[in-house]
Amino acid sequence: MDQLTRRAQTTSSLLCVGLDPVGENVENRLREVVEQTAEYAAGFKPNLAFFLARPDGVALLQRLREWIPSEVPMILDGKFGDIANTAERYAAFAYDIIGADGVTVNPYMGDDAIMPFARPGKAVFVLAKTSNKPAHSFQDEQLVRGGTLSDLAADVVQDLHPQHPDLGLVVGATNADALARLRLRCPELWFLVPGVGAQGGDLAATVQAGCRHSDGLGLLINTSRSIWQAADAGAAARDLTEQINALRSERFSATI
């Protein structure tokens, strides 16, 4: 998270460029998107499923790691969710084979599914409130102890954070009220926020609800399709970064 904070401060950016490669000439397009957007990116987030669906997916991920500048964190979005030695193998794949700087993790099996990924210097974003809107949502179920299952996931990460400061949360942009609630529960954690753009998340509401009050940071806003599909990926990334910073300036003019 220190690397992410430095990058966000250096570039004055909270933009995470999602990489969900589809279509033809994928390798050329990936390299083009990285080259065009790197100056605006606080991070890159390749979606593991889109690479594993290709015969050369692992090799392509390794080449992608080489193309991304070393100062820009690469978060492998695998939503890993197993425990014990299986989780350790997933962590070895993400960190040792691919060279990722961080991962996303599904905490359904408890902190045993989180801790194998919590290596020093590696960011672990734990799913709390995702951007999808299912007919039957486990995350919104009310608990007898109070709060929702997503609140419980956030509380577990908050409890672990003092000993493991590279932990953060995945919190979708499609529910600004939930985003604000989780920010109150976890005032200093970094949030990886998907759902702005094609999924309908409101950018202004996301910045208002999700940025840390202490410094206007703590929010990594992911967008994938709007950049991947743009005729000029760099211009799309620049425009979105400028929109985010304008909203941050309105809300946090004293801290940015």
FENUR-V112151 format. One record per backbone hydrogen bond with DSSP energy under -1.0 kcal/mol. NH is the residue of the N-H (numbers start at 0). CO is the residue of the C=O. Records with the same first field share a line. If there is no record, write none. Layout:
BEGIN
NH = CO / CO
END
This chain:
BEGIN
4 = 0
5 = 1
6 = 2
7 = 3
8 = 4
9 = 5
10 = 6
12 = 7
15 = 220
16 = 42
17 = 222
18 = 44
28 = 24
29 = 25
30 = 26
31 = 27
32 = 28
33 = 29
34 = 30
35 = 31
36 = 32
37 = 33
39 = 36
41 = 14
42 = 14
43 = 72
44 = 16
46 = 18
47 = 76
51 = 47
52 = 48
53 = 50
56 = 53
59 = 55
60 = 56
61 = 57
62 = 58
63 = 59
64 = 60
65 = 61
66 = 62
67 = 63
71 = 68
74 = 43
75 = 101
76 = 45
77 = 75
79 = 103
85 = 82
86 = 82
87 = 83
88 = 84
89 = 85
90 = 86
91 = 87
92 = 88
93 = 89
94 = 90
95 = 91
96 = 91
97 = 92
99 = 93
100 = 73
101 = 73
102 = 122
103 = 75
104 = 124
105 = 79
109 = 106
112 = 109
114 = 110
116 = 113
117 = 114
118 = 116
121 = 118
122 = 100
123 = 165
124 = 102
125 = 167
126 = 104
127 = 169
128 = 169
140 = 137
142 = 146
145 = 142
148 = 140
149 = 138
151 = 147
152 = 148
153 = 149
154 = 150
155 = 151
156 = 152
157 = 153
158 = 154
159 = 155
160 = 156
163 = 159
166 = 163
167 = 123
168 = 189
169 = 125
170 = 191
171 = 128
172 = 193
178 = 174
179 = 175
180 = 176
181 = 177
182 = 178
183 = 179
184 = 180
185 = 181
190 = 217
191 = 168
192 = 219
199 = 196
200 = 194
205 = 201
206 = 202
207 = 203
208 = 204
209 = 205
210 = 206
211 = 216
215 = 211
219 = 190
220 = 13
221 = 192
222 = 15
227 = 223
228 = 224
235 = 231
236 = 232
237 = 233
238 = 234
239 = 235
240 = 236
241 = 237
242 = 238
243 = 239
244 = 240
245 = 241
246 = 242
247 = 243
248 = 244
249 = 245
250 = 246
251 = 247
254 = 251
255 = 251
END
